[in-house]
Amino acid sequence: MSHRSTRKGGVVKDSDDMDVLSALQDILDEVVNGREDGHKCPFCKDGVLEATVEPDVKVKLECGSCKRIFEGRLS
């Protein structure tokens, strides 16, 4: 999976990649399997993630509270 994760206007550094993927793995598994609603943000623990899956298997998660965005393409 390739991905881009941003927070508060900045792109997350490569050294943070494994932490980001680890925190989102269960959510990504559920989103890809059709459960797109009701996921809490694992970073701020406050917001609900808005999840979208595009036909070309691109996944986007965005927290309405902390504004953190994760975009990834499943391969």
Steps between C-alpha positions, in 0.01 A plus 500: 500500500631842413369793699522865593409625843472863601431684820453869566637599160813283504583167345596224742866397470596149381616411852139537615361268228499181705332672796232645274433170324496311828246739650275477193534132404179371663303796365640453148410130508141582595466782246627282215249232607208742477469652849574865427307669783548548873877479542659715771822680418788302659710817525280758676254240641230764459388524140319258273682409180335568167601208280474475123605223264530585132451245221875481430548379861613833638410543868472838672444551872451848644436601861249780542650594834881505464485529117755223450475341155618158384493406132613163371480276199463128557714286277 
